[in-house]
Amino acid sequence: MAALAALPPLPPQFKSIQHHLRTAQEHDKRDPVVAYYCRLYAMQTGMKIDSKTPECRKFLSKLMDQLEALKKHLGDNEAITQEIVGSAHLENYALKMFLYADNEDRAGRFHKNMIKSFYTASLLIDVITVFGELTDENMKHRKYARWKATYIHNCLKNGETPQAGPVGIDEDDAVEEHEDAGATSLPTQPPAPSTAAYDPGSAAGSYTGVRVPPGAHAPANTPAEVPPNTGVTGNTLQPPPQTLPAVDPALFSTVSQGDIRLTPEDFARAQKYCKYAGSALQYEDVGTAVQNLQKALQLLTTGRE
């Protein structure tokens, strides 16, 4: 697509959305859907902050022009025309960023790229709010990702070795952002670890209905790639064995009953399950794909989940 028109200088009032706009620019070519929703989040947030000051109105007007240009370009993309698909796309992308950084962290590989992936994942979870309130899991992932980015950044800056893997964070600790000379902006001071450690790996198992095994590849557009955490036979990497869920035999012969009345919400949930199944197959996660397809079939044929 043609380059988007440049935005005016960012008004000071909009400092809180500058990193979401930067993430949008970084994804214009990598993933235009992500870029679109980052701008939409910035637009919605900016309107709440200040839509009356002349400089803010001018900025928001130009941002709206960018959104309209993107929407026109992506007009036939279901991730733009259907909220359920768009939400799943954004959540899955944020999860891949999160798991890439988490895998690097657990392996003790601390570097700028993984810090940025943690922080970008937290920004993308902010963006998910354009579809409504965040789930508890989303909020935990966001808080942990932002904390980890801060903690590792400050450790490396001070010449210290970060603690690898899950650590705890206090719920009431606030974070403030500052410009990190290099690639990204991170909060200034990490909160102190609490006694109860938060394990993001446990929550990731049900994140948006898609299970991505530890050691999964980073997204193709991340700065670095992680070797998959799989078994090795000679020099050949072998995928880990998968335990598939049992398929209910009754579903093979089930047909929709004539008196079933499906609501628009039922169709939306069935679409969601099918989308999650498709996303799971992208990671060769057959078990999760089967589970979600079963849920969709159950709903469509019985009207119940």
ChimeraX commands (.cxc) that place a marker at each C-alpha (Angstrom):
marker #1 position 0.00,0.00,0.00 radius 0.5
marker #1 position 1.01,3.60,-0.45 radius 0.5
marker #1 position 2.81,5.29,2.43 radius 0.5
marker #1 position 0.51,6.92,4.96 radius 0.5
marker #1 position 0.49,10.68,5.34 radius 0.5
marker #1 position 2.78,11.84,8.13 radius 0.5
marker #1 position 1.27,12.90,11.43 radius 0.5
marker #1 position 1.86,16.36,12.98 radius 0.5
marker #1 position 4.12,16.56,16.05 radius 0.5
marker #1 position 2.65,14.66,18.96 radius 0.5
marker #1 position 0.95,17.03,21.45 radius 0.5
marker #1 position 2.32,16.67,25.00 radius 0.5
marker #1 position -1.14,15.59,26.15 radius 0.5
marker #1 position -0.82,12.44,24.06 radius 0.5
marker #1 position 2.46,11.22,25.52 radius 0.5
marker #1 position 0.77,8.07,26.84 radius 0.5
marker #1 position -0.04,6.84,23.31 radius 0.5
marker #1 position 3.28,7.61,21.63 radius 0.5
marker #1 position 4.56,4.04,21.97 radius 0.5
marker #1 position 1.36,2.56,20.57 radius 0.5
marker #1 position 1.76,4.84,17.55 radius 0.5
marker #1 position 5.39,3.79,17.20 radius 0.5
marker #1 position 4.32,0.15,17.32 radius 0.5
marker #1 position 1.80,0.92,14.58 radius 0.5
marker #1 position 4.54,2.34,12.37 radius 0.5
marker #1 position 6.74,-0.70,12.97 radius 0.5
marker #1 position 3.92,-2.98,11.82 radius 0.5
marker #1 position 2.73,-1.11,8.73 radius 0.5
marker #1 position 4.55,-3.66,6.58 radius 0.5
marker #1 position 4.90,-6.52,9.06 radius 0.5
marker #1 position 1.21,-6.81,9.95 radius 0.5
marker #1 position -1.14,-4.03,8.74 radius 0.5
marker #1 position -3.99,-5.40,10.88 radius 0.5
marker #1 position -1.93,-4.88,14.03 radius 0.5
marker #1 position -0.92,-1.43,12.76 radius 0.5
marker #1 position -4.57,-0.52,12.17 radius 0.5
marker #1 position -5.73,-1.48,15.66 radius 0.5
marker #1 position -2.77,0.25,17.31 radius 0.5
marker #1 position -3.85,3.47,15.59 radius 0.5
marker #1 position -7.48,2.86,16.50 radius 0.5
marker #1 position -6.49,2.46,20.15 radius 0.5
marker #1 position -4.44,5.66,19.97 radius 0.5
marker #1 position -7.38,7.47,18.36 radius 0.5
marker #1 position -9.89,6.31,20.98 radius 0.5
marker #1 position -7.52,7.08,23.84 radius 0.5
marker #1 position -6.60,10.48,22.42 radius 0.5
marker #1 position -10.27,11.43,22.08 radius 0.5
marker #1 position -10.75,10.71,25.77 radius 0.5
marker #1 position -7.68,12.73,26.75 radius 0.5
marker #1 position -8.25,15.92,24.73 radius 0.5
marker #1 position -10.38,16.42,21.64 radius 0.5
marker #1 position -10.86,20.18,21.98 radius 0.5
marker #1 position -7.41,21.77,22.02 radius 0.5
marker #1 position -6.55,22.91,18.45 radius 0.5
marker #1 position -3.26,21.00,18.28 radius 0.5
marker #1 position -4.94,17.86,19.59 radius 0.5
marker #1 position -7.84,18.19,17.17 radius 0.5
marker #1 position -5.41,18.59,14.29 radius 0.5
marker #1 position -3.42,15.55,15.35 radius 0.5
marker #1 position -6.53,13.40,15.78 radius 0.5
marker #1 position -7.84,14.53,12.40 radius 0.5
marker #1 position -4.64,13.38,10.66 radius 0.5
marker #1 position -4.68,10.15,12.63 radius 0.5
marker #1 position -8.24,9.58,11.45 radius 0.5
marker #1 position -7.06,10.04,7.87 radius 0.5
marker #1 position -4.49,7.29,8.42 radius 0.5
marker #1 position -7.17,5.00,9.86 radius 0.5
marker #1 position -9.47,5.58,6.91 radius 0.5
marker #1 position -6.65,4.89,4.46 radius 0.5
marker #1 position -5.77,1.65,6.24 radius 0.5
marker #1 position -9.38,0.56,6.48 radius 0.5
marker #1 position -9.85,1.16,2.75 radius 0.5
marker #1 position -6.73,-0.85,1.97 radius 0.5
marker #1 position -7.80,-3.69,4.29 radius 0.5
marker #1 position -11.48,-3.53,3.41 radius 0.5
marker #1 position -11.73,-7.21,2.46 radius 0.5
marker #1 position -9.78,-8.47,5.49 radius 0.5
marker #1 position -12.01,-10.29,7.99 radius 0.5
marker #1 position -9.78,-9.15,10.85 radius 0.5
marker #1 position -10.99,-5.61,10.08 radius 0.5
marker #1 position -14.60,-6.29,9.14 radius 0.5
marker #1 position -15.35,-8.78,11.96 radius 0.5
marker #1 position -14.50,-7.87,15.53 radius 0.5
marker #1 position -14.22,-11.48,16.70 radius 0.5
marker #1 position -11.64,-12.26,14.05 radius 0.5
marker #1 position -9.79,-9.01,14.69 radius 0.5
marker #1 position -9.69,-9.62,18.44 radius 0.5
marker #1 position -8.39,-13.17,17.98 radius 0.5
marker #1 position -5.75,-11.95,15.49 radius 0.5
marker #1 position -4.48,-9.30,17.90 radius 0.5
marker #1 position -4.50,-11.60,20.93 radius 0.5
marker #1 position -2.68,-14.34,19.08 radius 0.5
marker #1 position -0.05,-11.91,17.85 radius 0.5
marker #1 position 0.47,-10.47,21.35 radius 0.5
marker #1 position 0.77,-14.01,22.72 radius 0.5
marker #1 position 3.48,-14.92,20.20 radius 0.5
marker #1 position 5.46,-11.82,21.20 radius 0.5
marker #1 position 4.98,-12.63,24.87 radius 0.5
marker #1 position 6.01,-16.29,24.54 radius 0.5
marker #1 position 9.07,-15.43,22.47 radius 0.5
marker #1 position 10.29,-13.09,25.21 radius 0.5
marker #1 position 9.27,-15.50,27.98 radius 0.5
marker #1 position 11.17,-18.38,26.35 radius 0.5
marker #1 position 14.28,-16.21,26.00 radius 0.5
marker #1 position 13.92,-15.13,29.63 radius 0.5
marker #1 position 13.54,-18.68,30.93 radius 0.5
marker #1 position 16.63,-19.71,28.95 radius 0.5
marker #1 position 18.63,-16.87,30.50 radius 0.5
marker #1 position 19.15,-15.08,27.16 radius 0.5
marker #1 position 18.79,-11.43,28.08 radius 0.5
marker #1 position 19.04,-8.90,25.26 radius 0.5
marker #1 position 17.38,-5.82,23.83 radius 0.5
marker #1 position 15.20,-7.75,21.39 radius 0.5
marker #1 position 13.55,-9.84,24.09 radius 0.5
marker #1 position 13.04,-6.76,26.27 radius 0.5
marker #1 position 11.31,-5.04,23.38 radius 0.5
marker #1 position 9.17,-8.11,22.71 radius 0.5
marker #1 position 7.99,-8.16,26.33 radius 0.5
marker #1 position 7.16,-4.47,26.19 radius 0.5
marker #1 position 5.51,-4.63,22.76 radius 0.5
marker #1 position 3.35,-7.51,23.98 radius 0.5
marker #1 position 2.16,-5.33,26.85 radius 0.5
marker #1 position 1.33,-2.49,24.46 radius 0.5
marker #1 position -0.64,-4.82,22.20 radius 0.5
marker #1 position -2.65,-6.05,25.17 radius 0.5
marker #1 position -3.51,-2.38,25.79 radius 0.5
marker #1 position -4.79,-2.29,22.21 radius 0.5
marker #1 position -7.07,-5.28,22.80 radius 0.5
marker #1 position -9.27,-2.95,24.87 radius 0.5
marker #1 position -10.69,-1.54,21.60 radius 0.5
marker #1 position -12.82,-4.70,21.65 radius 0.5
marker #1 position -13.92,-4.34,25.27 radius 0.5
marker #1 position -12.62,-5.07,28.75 radius 0.5
marker #1 position -9.58,-7.27,29.19 radius 0.5
marker #1 position -9.85,-10.71,30.70 radius 0.5
marker #1 position -8.04,-11.40,33.96 radius 0.5
marker #1 position -5.46,-13.41,32.02 radius 0.5
marker #1 position -4.83,-10.55,29.63 radius 0.5
marker #1 position -4.32,-8.15,32.52 radius 0.5
marker #1 position -1.90,-10.55,34.24 radius 0.5
marker #1 position 0.08,-11.03,31.03 radius 0.5
marker #1 position 0.25,-7.28,30.46 radius 0.5
marker #1 position 1.38,-6.51,33.99 radius 0.5
marker #1 position 3.97,-9.30,33.98 radius 0.5
marker #1 position 5.33,-8.42,30.52 radius 0.5
marker #1 position 5.74,-4.75,31.37 radius 0.5
marker #1 position 7.32,-5.59,34.71 radius 0.5
marker #1 position 9.75,-8.07,33.16 radius 0.5
marker #1 position 10.77,-5.58,30.46 radius 0.5
marker #1 position 11.49,-3.00,33.14 radius 0.5
marker #1 position 13.29,-5.38,35.45 radius 0.5
marker #1 position 15.60,-6.88,32.80 radius 0.5
marker #1 position 16.27,-3.48,31.20 radius 0.5
marker #1 position 17.34,-1.98,34.52 radius 0.5
marker #1 position 19.46,-5.00,35.44 radius 0.5
marker #1 position 21.39,-4.85,32.16 radius 0.5
marker #1 position 21.71,-1.09,32.44 radius 0.5
marker #1 position 23.24,-1.46,35.91 radius 0.5
marker #1 position 25.52,-4.34,34.94 radius 0.5
marker #1 position 23.54,-6.88,36.96 radius 0.5
marker #1 position 22.41,-10.37,35.96 radius 0.5
marker #1 position 18.59,-10.63,35.88 radius 0.5
marker #1 position 16.79,-13.51,37.54 radius 0.5
marker #1 position 15.59,-15.84,34.80 radius 0.5
marker #1 position 12.07,-17.18,34.64 radius 0.5
marker #1 position 8.91,-16.38,36.56 radius 0.5
marker #1 position 9.08,-13.97,39.45 radius 0.5
marker #1 position 6.39,-12.30,41.51 radius 0.5
marker #1 position 5.19,-8.71,41.36 radius 0.5
marker #1 position 3.23,-6.68,43.87 radius 0.5
marker #1 position -0.25,-5.80,42.65 radius 0.5
marker #1 position -0.16,-2.20,43.88 radius 0.5
marker #1 position 3.19,-1.23,42.38 radius 0.5
marker #1 position 2.90,1.47,39.74 radius 0.5
marker #1 position 5.13,1.86,36.70 radius 0.5
marker #1 position 6.25,4.99,34.92 radius 0.5
marker #1 position 7.61,5.17,31.38 radius 0.5
marker #1 position 10.81,6.72,30.15 radius 0.5
marker #1 position 12.68,6.81,26.85 radius 0.5
marker #1 position 15.14,3.98,26.49 radius 0.5
marker #1 position 17.99,4.99,24.22 radius 0.5
marker #1 position 17.90,2.25,21.65 radius 0.5
marker #1 position 14.70,0.58,20.60 radius 0.5
marker #1 position 11.85,1.04,23.04 radius 0.5
marker #1 position 10.46,2.86,26.02 radius 0.5
marker #1 position 10.24,1.10,29.34 radius 0.5
marker #1 position 9.02,1.91,32.83 radius 0.5
marker #1 position 11.68,3.42,35.05 radius 0.5
marker #1 position 11.67,1.36,38.22 radius 0.5
marker #1 position 10.53,-2.26,38.55 radius 0.5
marker #1 position 8.37,-3.11,41.58 radius 0.5
marker #1 position 9.88,-5.44,44.16 radius 0.5
marker #1 position 9.13,-9.14,43.76 radius 0.5
marker #1 position 6.44,-10.51,46.04 radius 0.5
marker #1 position 6.61,-13.82,47.83 radius 0.5
marker #1 position 4.14,-15.50,45.45 radius 0.5
marker #1 position 5.65,-15.94,42.02 radius 0.5
marker #1 position 3.49,-15.45,38.94 radius 0.5
marker #1 position 4.10,-18.03,36.26 radius 0.5
marker #1 position 3.09,-16.69,32.85 radius 0.5
marker #1 position 3.59,-20.10,31.33 radius 0.5
marker #1 position 0.66,-21.52,33.28 radius 0.5
marker #1 position -1.69,-18.80,32.12 radius 0.5
marker #1 position -0.52,-19.00,28.53 radius 0.5
marker #1 position -2.01,-22.44,28.24 radius 0.5
marker #1 position -5.51,-20.99,27.92 radius 0.5
marker #1 position -4.72,-17.61,26.47 radius 0.5
marker #1 position -7.39,-16.82,23.83 radius 0.5
marker #1 position -8.06,-20.53,23.50 radius 0.5
marker #1 position -4.74,-21.25,21.80 radius 0.5
marker #1 position -2.02,-23.32,23.49 radius 0.5
marker #1 position 1.48,-22.59,22.25 radius 0.5
marker #1 position 4.12,-24.93,23.68 radius 0.5
marker #1 position 7.19,-23.44,25.41 radius 0.5
marker #1 position 10.00,-22.97,22.96 radius 0.5
marker #1 position 7.76,-22.03,20.06 radius 0.5
marker #1 position 9.31,-19.91,17.31 radius 0.5
marker #1 position 9.18,-16.16,17.61 radius 0.5
marker #1 position 6.96,-14.42,15.06 radius 0.5
marker #1 position 8.64,-14.01,11.70 radius 0.5
marker #1 position 8.80,-10.27,12.19 radius 0.5
marker #1 position 10.52,-10.27,15.57 radius 0.5
marker #1 position 14.19,-9.27,15.64 radius 0.5
marker #1 position 15.45,-12.74,16.57 radius 0.5
marker #1 position 14.26,-16.34,16.48 radius 0.5
marker #1 position 14.34,-18.97,19.18 radius 0.5
marker #1 position 15.25,-22.60,18.46 radius 0.5
marker #1 position 12.20,-24.75,19.20 radius 0.5
marker #1 position 12.33,-26.61,22.50 radius 0.5
marker #1 position 11.96,-30.06,20.99 radius 0.5
marker #1 position 13.66,-33.41,21.17 radius 0.5
marker #1 position 16.77,-34.04,19.10 radius 0.5
marker #1 position 17.49,-37.18,17.10 radius 0.5
marker #1 position 20.94,-36.87,15.57 radius 0.5
marker #1 position 20.92,-33.46,13.97 radius 0.5
marker #1 position 17.18,-33.47,13.26 radius 0.5
marker #1 position 14.75,-31.61,15.47 radius 0.5
marker #1 position 11.70,-33.71,16.26 radius 0.5
marker #1 position 8.39,-32.13,17.31 radius 0.5
marker #1 position 7.22,-33.02,20.81 radius 0.5
marker #1 position 4.54,-35.74,21.00 radius 0.5
marker #1 position 1.01,-34.43,21.36 radius 0.5
marker #1 position -1.76,-35.94,23.44 radius 0.5
marker #1 position -4.96,-35.49,21.50 radius 0.5
marker #1 position -8.32,-35.10,23.22 radius 0.5
marker #1 position -10.89,-37.85,22.78 radius 0.5
marker #1 position -13.51,-36.99,20.17 radius 0.5
marker #1 position -17.10,-37.58,21.19 radius 0.5
marker #1 position -18.35,-40.23,18.69 radius 0.5
marker #1 position -21.86,-38.78,18.92 radius 0.5
marker #1 position -20.66,-35.65,17.15 radius 0.5
marker #1 position -19.88,-37.60,13.97 radius 0.5
marker #1 position -23.56,-38.29,13.35 radius 0.5
marker #1 position -25.12,-35.27,15.01 radius 0.5
marker #1 position -27.32,-33.08,12.89 radius 0.5
marker #1 position -28.98,-29.83,13.85 radius 0.5
marker #1 position -32.48,-30.33,15.19 radius 0.5
marker #1 position -35.27,-28.52,13.38 radius 0.5
marker #1 position -36.43,-26.67,16.48 radius 0.5
marker #1 position -33.00,-25.30,17.33 radius 0.5
marker #1 position -33.01,-21.50,17.26 radius 0.5
marker #1 position -29.49,-20.12,17.19 radius 0.5
marker #1 position -29.02,-16.51,18.23 radius 0.5
marker #1 position -26.54,-14.05,16.71 radius 0.5
marker #1 position -24.45,-14.55,19.86 radius 0.5
marker #1 position -24.39,-18.30,19.21 radius 0.5
marker #1 position -23.11,-17.77,15.67 radius 0.5
marker #1 position -20.51,-15.33,16.98 radius 0.5
marker #1 position -19.26,-17.85,19.55 radius 0.5
marker #1 position -19.11,-20.58,16.91 radius 0.5
marker #1 position -17.07,-18.28,14.67 radius 0.5
marker #1 position -14.77,-17.60,17.60 radius 0.5
marker #1 position -14.17,-21.31,18.22 radius 0.5
marker #1 position -13.45,-21.91,14.52 radius 0.5
marker #1 position -11.03,-18.96,14.47 radius 0.5
marker #1 position -9.24,-20.31,17.55 radius 0.5
marker #1 position -8.99,-23.73,15.91 radius 0.5
marker #1 position -7.43,-22.18,12.81 radius 0.5
marker #1 position -4.97,-20.24,14.94 radius 0.5
marker #1 position -4.02,-23.39,16.86 radius 0.5
marker #1 position -3.27,-25.20,13.61 radius 0.5
marker #1 position -0.81,-22.45,12.70 radius 0.5
marker #1 position 1.24,-23.72,15.67 radius 0.5
marker #1 position 0.56,-27.39,14.79 radius 0.5
marker #1 position -1.40,-27.65,18.04 radius 0.5
marker #1 position -3.87,-30.33,16.96 radius 0.5
marker #1 position -5.29,-30.88,20.44 radius 0.5
marker #1 position -6.48,-27.31,20.88 radius 0.5
marker #1 position -7.80,-27.24,17.31 radius 0.5
marker #1 position -9.89,-30.37,17.90 radius 0.5
marker #1 position -11.24,-29.06,21.20 radius 0.5
marker #1 position -12.39,-25.77,19.67 radius 0.5
marker #1 position -13.93,-27.46,16.63 radius 0.5
marker #1 position -15.85,-29.77,18.93 radius 0.5
marker #1 position -17.16,-26.78,20.86 radius 0.5
marker #1 position -18.28,-25.10,17.64 radius 0.5
marker #1 position -20.01,-28.27,16.39 radius 0.5
marker #1 position -21.70,-28.84,19.74 radius 0.5
marker #1 position -23.03,-25.30,19.78 radius 0.5
marker #1 position -24.28,-25.34,16.19 radius 0.5
marker #1 position -26.05,-28.69,16.50 radius 0.5
marker #1 position -27.56,-28.38,19.97 radius 0.5
marker #1 position -27.68,-24.66,20.70 radius 0.5
marker #1 position -25.75,-25.36,23.90 radius 0.5
marker #1 position -22.07,-25.29,24.81 radius 0.5
marker link #1:1,2 radius 0.2
marker link #1:2,3 radius 0.2
marker link #1:3,4 radius 0.2
marker link #1:4,5 radius 0.2
marker link #1:5,6 radius 0.2
marker link #1:6,7 radius 0.2
marker link #1:7,8 radius 0.2
marker link #1:8,9 radius 0.2
marker link #1:9,10 radius 0.2
marker link #1:10,11 radius 0.2
marker link #1:11,12 radius 0.2
marker link #1:12,13 radius 0.2
marker link #1:13,14 radius 0.2
marker link #1:14,15 radius 0.2
marker link #1:15,16 radius 0.2
marker link #1:16,17 radius 0.2
marker link #1:17,18 radius 0.2
marker link #1:18,19 radius 0.2
marker link #1:19,20 radius 0.2
marker link #1:20,21 radius 0.2
marker link #1:21,22 radius 0.2
marker link #1:22,23 radius 0.2
marker link #1:23,24 radius 0.2
marker link #1:24,25 radius 0.2
marker link #1:25,26 radius 0.2
marker link #1:26,27 radius 0.2
marker link #1:27,28 radius 0.2
marker link #1:28,29 radius 0.2
marker link #1:29,30 radius 0.2
marker link #1:30,31 radius 0.2
marker link #1:31,32 radius 0.2
marker link #1:32,33 radius 0.2
marker link #1:33,34 radius 0.2
marker link #1:34,35 radius 0.2
marker link #1:35,36 radius 0.2
marker link #1:36,37 radius 0.2
marker link #1:37,38 radius 0.2
marker link #1:38,39 radius 0.2
marker link #1:39,40 radius 0.2
marker link #1:40,41 radius 0.2
marker link #1:41,42 radius 0.2
marker link #1:42,43 radius 0.2
marker link #1:43,44 radius 0.2
marker link #1:44,45 radius 0.2
marker link #1:45,46 radius 0.2
marker link #1:46,47 radius 0.2
marker link #1:47,48 radius 0.2
marker link #1:48,49 radius 0.2
marker link #1:49,50 radius 0.2
marker link #1:50,51 radius 0.2
marker link #1:51,52 radius 0.2
marker link #1:52,53 radius 0.2
marker link #1:53,54 radius 0.2
marker link #1:54,55 radius 0.2
marker link #1:55,56 radius 0.2
marker link #1:56,57 radius 0.2
marker link #1:57,58 radius 0.2
marker link #1:58,59 radius 0.2
marker link #1:59,60 radius 0.2
marker link #1:60,61 radius 0.2
marker link #1:61,62 radius 0.2
marker link #1:62,63 radius 0.2
marker link #1:63,64 radius 0.2
marker link #1:64,65 radius 0.2
marker link #1:65,66 radius 0.2
marker link #1:66,67 radius 0.2
marker link #1:67,68 radius 0.2
marker link #1:68,69 radius 0.2
marker link #1:69,70 radius 0.2
marker link #1:70,71 radius 0.2
marker link #1:71,72 radius 0.2
marker link #1:72,73 radius 0.2
marker link #1:73,74 radius 0.2
marker link #1:74,75 radius 0.2
marker link #1:75,76 radius 0.2
marker link #1:76,77 radius 0.2
marker link #1:77,78 radius 0.2
marker link #1:78,79 radius 0.2
marker link #1:79,80 radius 0.2
marker link #1:80,81 radius 0.2
marker link #1:81,82 radius 0.2
marker link #1:82,83 radius 0.2
marker link #1:83,84 radius 0.2
marker link #1:84,85 radius 0.2
marker link #1:85,86 radius 0.2
marker link #1:86,87 radius 0.2
marker link #1:87,88 radius 0.2
marker link #1:88,89 radius 0.2
marker link #1:89,90 radius 0.2
marker link #1:90,91 radius 0.2
marker link #1:91,92 radius 0.2
marker link #1:92,93 radius 0.2
marker link #1:93,94 radius 0.2
marker link #1:94,95 radius 0.2
marker link #1:95,96 radius 0.2
marker link #1:96,97 radius 0.2
marker link #1:97,98 radius 0.2
marker link #1:98,99 radius 0.2
marker link #1:99,100 radius 0.2
marker link #1:100,101 radius 0.2
marker link #1:101,102 radius 0.2
marker link #1:102,103 radius 0.2
marker link #1:103,104 radius 0.2
marker link #1:104,105 radius 0.2
marker link #1:105,106 radius 0.2
marker link #1:106,107 radius 0.2
marker link #1:107,108 radius 0.2
marker link #1:108,109 radius 0.2
marker link #1:109,110 radius 0.2
marker link #1:110,111 radius 0.2
marker link #1:111,112 radius 0.2
marker link #1:112,113 radius 0.2
marker link #1:113,114 radius 0.2
marker link #1:114,115 radius 0.2
marker link #1:115,116 radius 0.2
marker link #1:116,117 radius 0.2
marker link #1:117,118 radius 0.2
marker link #1:118,119 radius 0.2
marker link #1:119,120 radius 0.2
marker link #1:120,121 radius 0.2
marker link #1:121,122 radius 0.2
marker link #1:122,123 radius 0.2
marker link #1:123,124 radius 0.2
marker link #1:124,125 radius 0.2
marker link #1:125,126 radius 0.2
marker link #1:126,127 radius 0.2
marker link #1:127,128 radius 0.2
marker link #1:128,129 radius 0.2
marker link #1:129,130 radius 0.2
marker link #1:130,131 radius 0.2
marker link #1:131,132 radius 0.2
marker link #1:132,133 radius 0.2
marker link #1:133,134 radius 0.2
marker link #1:134,135 radius 0.2
marker link #1:135,136 radius 0.2
marker link #1:136,137 radius 0.2
marker link #1:137,138 radius 0.2
marker link #1:138,139 radius 0.2
marker link #1:139,140 radius 0.2
marker link #1:140,141 radius 0.2
marker link #1:141,142 radius 0.2
marker link #1:142,143 radius 0.2
marker link #1:143,144 radius 0.2
marker link #1:144,145 radius 0.2
marker link #1:145,146 radius 0.2
marker link #1:146,147 radius 0.2
marker link #1:147,148 radius 0.2
marker link #1:148,149 radius 0.2
marker link #1:149,150 radius 0.2
marker link #1:150,151 radius 0.2
marker link #1:151,152 radius 0.2
marker link #1:152,153 radius 0.2
marker link #1:153,154 radius 0.2
marker link #1:154,155 radius 0.2
marker link #1:155,156 radius 0.2
marker link #1:156,157 radius 0.2
marker link #1:157,158 radius 0.2
marker link #1:158,159 radius 0.2
marker link #1:159,160 radius 0.2
marker link #1:160,161 radius 0.2
marker link #1:161,162 radius 0.2
marker link #1:162,163 radius 0.2
marker link #1:163,164 radius 0.2
marker link #1:164,165 radius 0.2
marker link #1:165,166 radius 0.2
marker link #1:166,167 radius 0.2
marker link #1:167,168 radius 0.2
marker link #1:168,169 radius 0.2
marker link #1:169,170 radius 0.2
marker link #1:170,171 radius 0.2
marker link #1:171,172 radius 0.2
marker link #1:172,173 radius 0.2
marker link #1:173,174 radius 0.2
marker link #1:174,175 radius 0.2
marker link #1:175,176 radius 0.2
marker link #1:176,177 radius 0.2
marker link #1:177,178 radius 0.2
marker link #1:178,179 radius 0.2
marker link #1:179,180 radius 0.2
marker link #1:180,181 radius 0.2
marker link #1:181,182 radius 0.2
marker link #1:182,183 radius 0.2
marker link #1:183,184 radius 0.2
marker link #1:184,185 radius 0.2
marker link #1:185,186 radius 0.2
marker link #1:186,187 radius 0.2
marker link #1:187,188 radius 0.2
marker link #1:188,189 radius 0.2
marker link #1:189,190 radius 0.2
marker link #1:190,191 radius 0.2
marker link #1:191,192 radius 0.2
marker link #1:192,193 radius 0.2
marker link #1:193,194 radius 0.2
marker link #1:194,195 radius 0.2
marker link #1:195,196 radius 0.2
marker link #1:196,197 radius 0.2
marker link #1:197,198 radius 0.2
marker link #1:198,199 radius 0.2
marker link #1:199,200 radius 0.2
marker link #1:200,201 radius 0.2
marker link #1:201,202 radius 0.2
marker link #1:202,203 radius 0.2
marker link #1:203,204 radius 0.2
marker link #1:204,205 radius 0.2
marker link #1:205,206 radius 0.2
marker link #1:206,207 radius 0.2
marker link #1:207,208 radius 0.2
marker link #1:208,209 radius 0.2
marker link #1:209,210 radius 0.2
marker link #1:210,211 radius 0.2
marker link #1:211,212 radius 0.2
marker link #1:212,213 radius 0.2
marker link #1:213,214 radius 0.2
marker link #1:214,215 radius 0.2
marker link #1:215,216 radius 0.2
marker link #1:216,217 radius 0.2
marker link #1:217,218 radius 0.2
marker link #1:218,219 radius 0.2
marker link #1:219,220 radius 0.2
marker link #1:220,221 radius 0.2
marker link #1:221,222 radius 0.2
marker link #1:222,223 radius 0.2
marker link #1:223,224 radius 0.2
marker link #1:224,225 radius 0.2
marker link #1:225,226 radius 0.2
marker link #1:226,227 radius 0.2
marker link #1:227,228 radius 0.2
marker link #1:228,229 radius 0.2
marker link #1:229,230 radius 0.2
marker link #1:230,231 radius 0.2
marker link #1:231,232 radius 0.2
marker link #1:232,233 radius 0.2
marker link #1:233,234 radius 0.2
marker link #1:234,235 radius 0.2
marker link #1:235,236 radius 0.2
marker link #1:236,237 radius 0.2
marker link #1:237,238 radius 0.2
marker link #1:238,239 radius 0.2
marker link #1:239,240 radius 0.2
marker link #1:240,241 radius 0.2
marker link #1:241,242 radius 0.2
marker link #1:242,243 radius 0.2
marker link #1:243,244 radius 0.2
marker link #1:244,245 radius 0.2
marker link #1:245,246 radius 0.2
marker link #1:246,247 radius 0.2
marker link #1:247,248 radius 0.2
marker link #1:248,249 radius 0.2
marker link #1:249,250 radius 0.2
marker link #1:250,251 radius 0.2
marker link #1:251,252 radius 0.2
marker link #1:252,253 radius 0.2
marker link #1:253,254 radius 0.2
marker link #1:254,255 radius 0.2
marker link #1:255,256 radius 0.2
marker link #1:256,257 radius 0.2
marker link #1:257,258 radius 0.2
marker link #1:258,259 radius 0.2
marker link #1:259,260 radius 0.2
marker link #1:260,261 radius 0.2
marker link #1:261,262 radius 0.2
marker link #1:262,263 radius 0.2
marker link #1:263,264 radius 0.2
marker link #1:264,265 radius 0.2
marker link #1:265,266 radius 0.2
marker link #1:266,267 radius 0.2
marker link #1:267,268 radius 0.2
marker link #1:268,269 radius 0.2
marker link #1:269,270 radius 0.2
marker link #1:270,271 radius 0.2
marker link #1:271,272 radius 0.2
marker link #1:272,273 radius 0.2
marker link #1:273,274 radius 0.2
marker link #1:274,275 radius 0.2
marker link #1:275,276 radius 0.2
marker link #1:276,277 radius 0.2
marker link #1:277,278 radius 0.2
marker link #1:278,279 radius 0.2
marker link #1:279,280 radius 0.2
marker link #1:280,281 radius 0.2
marker link #1:281,282 radius 0.2
marker link #1:282,283 radius 0.2
marker link #1:283,284 radius 0.2
marker link #1:284,285 radius 0.2
marker link #1:285,286 radius 0.2
marker link #1:286,287 radius 0.2
marker link #1:287,288 radius 0.2
marker link #1:288,289 radius 0.2
marker link #1:289,290 radius 0.2
marker link #1:290,291 radius 0.2
marker link #1:291,292 radius 0.2
marker link #1:292,293 radius 0.2
marker link #1:293,294 radius 0.2
marker link #1:294,295 radius 0.2
marker link #1:295,296 radius 0.2
marker link #1:296,297 radius 0.2
marker link #1:297,298 radius 0.2
marker link #1:298,299 radius 0.2
marker link #1:299,300 radius 0.2
marker link #1:300,301 radius 0.2
marker link #1:301,302 radius 0.2
marker link #1:302,303 radius 0.2
marker link #1:303,304 radius 0.2
marker link #1:304,305 radius 0.2
view
